[in-house]
Amino acid sequence: MQKWVSKLNAGQQPELELLYYYDEKRGGYEESKKWNFEYDDRQNLIQQTLSDAQSGDIIEKFMNKYDEKNNRIESACYNGVKHSYTTAYRYDGNKNELESVKSNPVGEIIERITNAYDEAGLKTETAVYCGTCLAKKTTFNKLACELDIEKYSQGKLASTVHNVYDDSGNKTEETEISAAGKRFYLETFAYDQLNNLTEKVRYGSNNTIESKETFKYDEMNRKINEYYYGGAPLKLYKSVTNQFNDLRKITETKAFDEKQKPMYKTEFAYEYNQ
């Protein structure tokens, strides 16, 4: 069993988050991990630190820099105190991100992402390069939804993920097809009248159902029940119940196995600084 506590600043942004695990021997909650967030005068996140709550040792840290338009232009990541990588960002005059380049501490490029936009400023294409080799290319529709995702292996097209959407921008189908035309899987999605996802079904290459997920919502559109099915024949293997407070923030999650035996419980608490 675990508990999550979040402390928000006056701007409703997190400034401290704590993860607790229940110690059965001690009969109480013990701090496990701690996230600290720091902001500049313009409320830009300049530092995010994940640390071990018991020892105080830093696990991971991000440090961000911004330009005069509040665009993040650099983000440095540290594993512990060791510099892991730095990502530099470039924008157009409309604050659209044109490029991000991730480099290791000696300046070698790990990953580069480029974005293209139409005259209205809507993203039309994203390309991801591992080093200098194209790894993935994504095109978008007019609702900024991913339309086609091309996956590459050593610069050659390996497969394409194609998505279909309804008039509200909800994804209704996702399928992946190899470069040779073989279908790997098909996923279908269903929604209620309020555009809440109610069902997700995955079909394998032989058109049999591999998994299914169903969701239920309350009158305030809060997801209160989740059901997960898998195996052959298909059967329920996990269910989840969620509880919320009056501010629509989740306060408790409980998971149960196929026999409705408890698997885990997570509690969430919030503190607000006025």
N, C-alpha and C positions, 0 to 999 in steps of 0.2 A: 504494500500500500504506500502511496506517495502523495505529497501535498505540494501545491505550487502557490507561491505568494508573489504578487506583483505590486510594487509601489510606484505610483504615477506622480509626475510633477504637475505643476499648475496648468501646463499645456496639454495634459492628458497623455503625455509620452512616458514610457517606462524609464525610471532612473535606477531601479534595483529590482531584480527578480531572483527568487530563492526556490530551490528544489529540495524538498525534505523527503526522506524515506522513513517509514515506521520501523523502529527497532523493537522487536517483540521481547527481547531479553530485558531491555530497559523500560519497556512499556510506554514509549513515547516517540515523538518524531525527532530525527536528527538531521541537521543541515547537511546537504550533500554537495550541491553546486550553487554557485552564485554568479549572476550576471550584473555588471555595473555599466551604466550608460552615461556618457558625458556629452553635453551640447554646447555650442557656441552661443553668442548673443542673438543669432538669427535662428536659433533652434535647429541647426544642422548637427547631426550626430557626428562628433569628431573622434570619439573613442568608445569601443565596446570591448569589455574584458570578461572572459569566462575563467573562473578560478575554482579551485577546490575549497569548499567552505570550511573544512576542518583544518587543513594545513596552510591555507592561504596561497598555495602555489598557483601561478598562472598557467592555465591550460591552453588558452588561445586568446589572442588580442588583435583587434582591427583598429587602425588609426587612419582617419580620413582627412583630406584637404579639399577645400572648395574655392571656386573663383568668386568674383564680385557679383555674379548672377546667381549664386547659391548652387551652381552645378558642382557635383563631386568630381574632382579632376584626378584624384589619386587615393588609393586605398592600399595600405600596407598590412599584411597578415603576418602574425608571429605565432609559432607553435612554442608555447612556453615563453622563453625570452629569446629564442632563435628566430631570426628573420626567415620566413618561408617564401613569400613572393610579394610582388607589388603589381597592382593593376592601375594603368593610366587610362583616362577617359578623354574623348574629344567630342565636341558638340558643334552643331550649326548655329546660326543666328537665332533660331527659334527654340533653342534649348533641347533639340532632338539629339540623342546620343548617336554619333556617327561611327565611333570606333572605340573599342576597349582592347588594351594589350596587357596581357599578364606575363610578367618576366620573373625569372629567378633572381637570387641575390647578386649574381655575376652579370646580369643583363641579358641572358639568353631568353628568347621568347618561348613561352610555354603554350600560350593560346592567344589567338586574335579573333575578335568578333567584329564584323562590319554590318552596318544597318543602312538601308535605303528607304526613302520616303517619297510620297507623291507631292503634288503641288499644294495639297490641303494639309500636309504635315502628317499624314497617316503612314505608318510603317508598312512597306510593301515586301521587304525581303531582309533576311538575316543570314549571314554566312559565318560559319565557325571553322577556324583553321587550327589544327594542332601543329605548332611550329609553323611551317609554310605549306602544309598539306591540307587540302580541303577535307573536312570531316562531316559537316552537316550544312544543309541549306534549307531555309524555311521561307515559304511565301505566305502572305496574309491576305484575307479578304477585306472588304470595306468596313467591317465591324471590328477590325484588328484581331480577328481570330486566326489561329494557325490553320492554313489550308492544306498545303503539301509540305512534308518534311522529307527531304532526300538525305539518306545516310550513305556515307562513302567509306570505303576501306582502301587505304593507300592511294587515295585520289580517284578511285573508280567507284561508280555508283553500285551500291550493294542492295539497297531496298528503298522503298518509298512508303511513307505513312500518309494516307489520304483521309481528311476529315470532312464530314458533312454537317451543316448547321441548319436550324430552322430560322424563321423570320425574326425571332427574338434573340438570335445569337447563341442559342443553346446547341451544344454538340449533340448530334443524334446518332452519328456513326463514326467509327474509326477503324481503318483496316490497314494492314501492312502487307505489301507485296514485294517479292524479290525482283531483282533486275531481270530475271528470266521469266517473270510473270506468275510465280507461285505465291499463293496467299498463305501468310503465316498465321494470321488471326483476324477476327472481326469482333469489334465491341459495339454494342448498341446501348443507347441511353434514353430514358424516359423521364418526363417531368410532369408536375402538376400544373394547375392553372396559374400558379404564382411563380412559375419557373424554378421551383425547387426540384433538385434531382431526386427521383423516387426509385429508380432502378438502373442498374448497370449489369449487362450480361456479356460474357466473353465466350466466343466460339473459336475452336481450334481449326487447324487446317483441314480436318475431315468433317467440319461443320457440326461437331458435337459440342454441347455446352460444357465448358471447363470450369467456370465460376460464375457466381451471381451475387450481387449486393443489392439490398433494398433498404430504403430509408423512410422514416415517418417524421412528421413535423407537427408542432402544436399550432394553436390559432395565431401565434405571434411569429410563425415561420422559423421556429427554433428546432433544430434537429434533435429529437428526443430519443429515437430508437434507430439502431443500425443492426442489420442482419447480414451475415456472410456465409455463403454456401460454396462448397467445393467437393472434389472427389468424383468417383464414378461407382455407383450412381450418385447424383448430386444430393448433398445433405448439409444441414446447418452445422457449422463447426464453431461459430462465435457470434455472440450477440452483445450489443453495447447499449447502455442507457445513459442519457445525459441529463443533468439538471442545471438550471440557470437562475440567476438572480433577477431583480426587477430592472436592472440595466442591461439585460440580455447577454451578460457575460457568463460563461460556463463556470459552475461551482463544483460539479462532481461528475466523474465518469466511472461507470462500473462495467466490467467485461465478464462474460460468462461463457463456458465451453458448451459443447453440444448437449451435455446433460444438465445444463443450467447451474453448474458448479462455478463459484467465483474464481476468476483468473487474476484479476487485479482491480484496484480502485485508486483513482487519482482525485484529490481534492484541490480546488483552486480558491485562493483568497486574494483580495485586493485591498490596498490601502491608498487613499487619495490625499495628497498634500494640497491644502487650500492656499 
